């Protein structure tokens, strides 16, 4: 849940017209990840968008600024209540809806959404193939599916991998080739799959974050800028997360 101090801060930012913005997720990896997922995607004001695993809804509302309507779903009902609180503050300029349910329980019509987004969700789902099937069904022909998933290829400490898997409730780590083959098998087209957080700086920051439980740091903006620069110039091929984009 959002704390009382965070609510006051968000309310002030809403009144002065700054919220929503992805920088209200004070985590450098999440900021970079979100920007990478939405990069080069052509949003239309008529788009109906789904955010699968929306959490507290900040990223959902950021997507909502670019489309006609956004729907966020999550199985964490406390998170959904916080998302609904935030959405009420932006209802004059963003059309949004939040539901506490799984994708299967939502029972959306087929060929319903223009775009579906999901930020590091499928690695937490046992039946991830079934979820991909559901996503394919609810996207309109020609619609976009853009998402991220954990890989942690460059984390070479078995102890930290075990800690991350346990703390984050990860069911499976993916490889780019595995995701490409999965999306191809499910019928998606125009598939682009690539790793992010390939730099040595990203590896060290992420390992430190695993150790301290991903605590929010005052330096998150500086760390984001450092990450952005290091990612631009790295020559490493493997990464911590994977970005996937495709069409139906």
Residue, then its C-alpha position, 0 to 999 in steps of 0.5 A: x500500500x502507498x504510505x500516508x507520506x507518499x499519498x500527500x506527496x502524490x496529491x501535491x504532484x497531481x495538483x501541480x500537474x506533474x503526476x503521473x510520470x514514471x519517475x514516481x516509481x523511485x527505482x532506477x531499473x524500473x524507470x529504464x525498463x518502462x521507457x524501453x518497453x514503450x519506446x518506438x510503439x505508436x500510441x493512438x488516442x483511440x487505443x484500448x490498452x491492458x496493463x497485466x500485473x499493474x501493481x500500484x498503477x503508476x505505469x498504468x496511468x503513464x500508459x493512459x496518458x497516451x491512449x484512449x483508455x487503459x485497464x490495469x489488472x493484478x491479483x494483489x487487491x491491496x495494490x489495486x486499491x492504491x491504484x484506484x486511489x491514484x486513478x481518481x486523482x487523474x480521472x479528468x485527463x486519463x480514462x482508466x479502470x482497475x480490476x483485482x483478478x487474473x487475466x483468465x478471471x477477467x474474461x475479456x472478449x476476444x480481439x478486444x485490446x489494441x495493445x497489451x503491456x506487462x512489466x516483469x510478470x510472466x516469470x512469476x506465473x506457473x502457467x505462463x504459456x496459458x497466459x500467453x495464449x490468453x493474451x493472444x486471444x484478447x489482442x486485436x489482429x495487428x495489435x501489439x504485445x510488449x513486455x519484459x521478463x527476468x533473465x538474470x544471465x549476468x548474475x553469477x552468484x548462486x546465492x544471490x540467484x537463490x535469494x532473488x528467486x525466493x524473495x521475488x517469487x520467481x518461477x522461471x528465468x527466461x532467455x531471449x531465444x526461449x521467449x522468441x521461440x515461445x512467441x513464434x509458437x503462439x502465433x505472434x509476428x514481427x517479434x523483437x526480443x533483446x536483453x537490457x541491463x547488460x553493463x557491468x554497472x547494471x550487474x553491480x547495482x542489481x546485485x547490491x539491490x538483491x542483497x538489500x531487498x531493493x530498498x528505495x534510495x535517494x540516489x535513484x535518479x542519479x543511478x538511473x542516469x548512470x545506468x542509461x549512460x552505461x547501457x548505451x556504451x556497453x558491448x556485453x551481449x547478455x543482460x538481467x532483463x529481457x524486452x519482447x515486442x510483437x504483433x498478433 
